[in-house]
């Protein structure tokens, strides 16, 4: 039990020392945590981003050929003014 408490205290002191170093030198934080992600994770994230962008633009780029601004004889003023 005492060993676990001592180990927890050592970890806490190391974390406090690391945070103090980061407060003094911001570059130390970025050197420790600024590594590039693994290539597999980067590829998977890019694939998800590309797929989502393709899915969203697929609907927007679909042409509405059969639909006009004025459906029938009762055209609204906005549609009529847009055709002038």
C-alpha positions in Angstrom: 0.0 0.0 0.0 2.8 2.4 0.9 4.6 1.5 -2.3 1.5 2.5 -4.4 1.2 5.8 -2.5 4.9 6.5 -3.1 4.7 5.7 -6.7 1.7 8.0 -7.1 3.6 10.8 -5.4 6.6 10.3 -7.7 4.4 10.5 -10.8 2.7 13.6 -9.4 6.1 15.3 -8.7 7.3 14.4 -12.2 4.1 15.9 -13.8 4.5 19.1 -11.7 8.1 19.4 -12.8 7.1 18.9 -16.4 4.3 21.5 -16.2 6.8 24.0 -14.6 9.2 23.4 -17.5 6.4 24.0 -20.0 5.5 27.3 -18.2 9.1 28.5 -18.5 9.7 27.2 -22.0 6.7 26.7 -24.3 8.9 25.0 -27.0 9.5 22.1 -24.6 5.7 21.3 -24.6 5.6 21.2 -28.4 8.8 19.1 -28.6 7.2 16.6 -26.3 3.7 16.5 -27.8 4.3 17.9 -31.3 5.0 14.6 -33.0 3.3 13.8 -36.3 0.5 11.2 -36.1 1.0 7.7 -37.4 0.7 7.5 -41.2 -2.2 5.0 -40.9 -4.3 7.3 -38.8 -3.5 10.3 -41.0 -4.5 8.3 -44.1 -7.7 7.1 -42.4 -8.6 10.7 -41.4 -8.0 12.0 -44.8 -10.1 9.2 -46.4 -13.0 10.1 -44.0 -12.7 13.8 -44.8 -12.6 13.2 -48.6 -15.5 10.8 -48.4 -17.6 13.2 -46.4 -16.8 16.0 -48.8 -17.7 13.9 -51.8 -21.0 12.8 -50.1 -22.0 16.4 -49.4 -21.2 17.7 -52.8 -22.8 14.8 -54.7 -26.3 16.1 -53.7 -25.5 19.7 -54.4 -24.0 19.1 -57.8 -26.9 17.0 -59.1 -28.8 19.0 -61.8 -32.5 19.6 -61.3 -33.5 19.5 -65.0 -37.2 18.7 -64.6 -37.8 21.4 -62.0 -38.3 25.0 -63.0 -38.5 28.2 -60.9 -42.2 28.5 -61.7 -44.4 25.4 -61.2 -47.6 25.9 -63.1 -49.5 29.1 -64.0 -49.3 30.7 -60.5 -45.7 31.9 -60.6 -44.4 33.7 -57.6 -43.0 37.2 -58.0 -39.5 36.2 -57.0 -39.3 33.5 -59.7 -40.7 35.9 -62.3 -38.2 38.6 -61.4 -35.3 36.2 -61.6 -36.1 35.3 -65.2 -36.1 38.9 -66.5 
